[in-house]
Amino acid sequence: MMDGKRITIGRNITSEKIHKLFEGKNLLLPTQRKICLPIINRLYIKMINGVRLPDIQVSNGMICDGHHRYIAACLAKIEISQTPGVVAHPDITNWKSVTIDEEEWDTPARIRMYLERDARYNDMEYAKLAELLT
């Protein structure tokens, strides 16, 4: 998107693709039990179109905040920046134990809120960013 061209390859990240990623080595460790497939798809589309997203937070190799962004970045083969974080409840530290929920977690209002944030963060028009997801 940064060069004006919209990329839609991989629009449908599947649970199978994510499970295959989980088999990889050298991944940061999760600290939550579930992730949402539609959220990962939205983030992936943004990333492959050059949209920058906020850093993930990491502590001792464990993700404190940013599981969905991390997975989308790994699938897009894009490095995402990390800042120090604090793990409140590391109740799970194995990707094979993470459940992938295929149901949408975000409401339309929440999706809009994230699009508005990401548009500001990237100094771009909301409409151009929203168009990526249509």
N, C-alpha and C positions, 0 to 999 in steps of 0.2 A: 504493500500500500504506500510505502514511503516514496516509491517511484511513480505513483499514480495508478499502478496496475493492481487489481484485486486478485488475490490468490485464494482459491477455494479447495485446493487439493487436501484430501484427508478430512473433509468436512465431517465425516462420520467415524470418529474414533470409537472403537468398540471395546467392550469389556475384555474380549480376547486379546486385543492389542495391548491393553493395560496389563493384563495378567502376564503376557510375554515380557513386558518391560520389567515386571516384578521379579522375573527370573534372573535378571541381570545382576551383575556384581557392582560394588562400589556405589550403591545408592545411599542417599541419606535415609535415616530411619524414620518411620512414621510414629506419631504419638496420638493418633485418633483411629477409631474403629471403622469408620465409614467414609466413603467419598462419593461424589455425585457425578455421574457420567455427563449429563448435559452441561454442567459447569465446566468440566474439563474440555468439552468440545468448544464452548464459547471462547475459553482462554486460548486454546490451541489456534483457533481461527485468527484471533487478534495477534498472537505471537508470530505466526507465519506471514502475516501482513505487516510486520514491522512495528506493531504497537508495543511500546514499553509498558511494563507493569511494575507495581511496587515490589521491592525486595521481599524475599522470604526471610523469616526469622529462624535461626538455627542455634542450637546449643549442644555441644559435645556430639556432633554428628546426627542430632535428632531435630526434626522439623518442629518448631514451636508454633509457627503460623505460616500458612502458604502451601499446604499439601496439594491443592488443586493446581496452583501455579507451577509448582515443582514438577508434577507429573506432566502437565501440558508442555512445559519447557523441555523435559527429557524426550517426549515424543516428537517435538518439533526440532530436536537437536540444537537447541538454543540455550546458551548459558544464562541463568538468571542470577542476579546479584543476591548476596546474603548479608544480613546484619545480625548481630548477636540478639538472642532472645532468651526467654526463661521458660523451661518446661514445667508446667504446673502439675500435670497428672500424666506421667508417661505410662499409661495403662496398656500400651501395646507398642512393640518395637520390631514388628515383623510384617513386611508387606503381604505375605501370604495369608495373614490373618485379617487383612483389611477387606471389608465388604464393599463391592461396587454397586451402588444404587442407581438403577436406570431411570428412576422417577425424578422429575424436576423438583429441586429444593427451593429455588428462588421464585418469588412472585414477579409479575411484570414490573411492579414498582421498584423492586430491589434490582432487577436487571437494568432498569433505566438508571438507577442511582450509580451502579458500577460503570455503566457506559458514560455517564456524565463525569464521573471521577477520572476515568481513563482518558476521556477527551481533553479535560483540563491538564492532566499529567503529561499528555503528548502535544499540547498546544494545537489541537485540531478541532474541527467542527464536529459537534455531536452527530449530525446527520450523516457525515461521511463514515464515522465509526459505526453507527447503527446499521448502515448499509451493508457492512461486512457480514452481519449476522442474518441477513435476509436471504 
